[in-house]
């Protein structure tokens, strides 16, 4: 489980950008949070490390494809 700062660092983006990206992902039905019962404090979300890492890798591939196509 990761804090928001740790998850953003893992993804290689600023914390605010990570929060915004995760908000967009939630709106499209994807969830990257760790199960709420595992959070130490209900006010502090924790993120599933495997899901965040997979998302970050997919994001980098998408960006690379756009760059190569441009």
Buried (B, 14 or more C-beta within 10 A) or exposed (E): BBBBEBBBBBBEBEBEEBBEBBEEBEEEEEEBBBEEEEBEEEEEBBBBBEBBBEBBEEBEEEEEEEEEEE
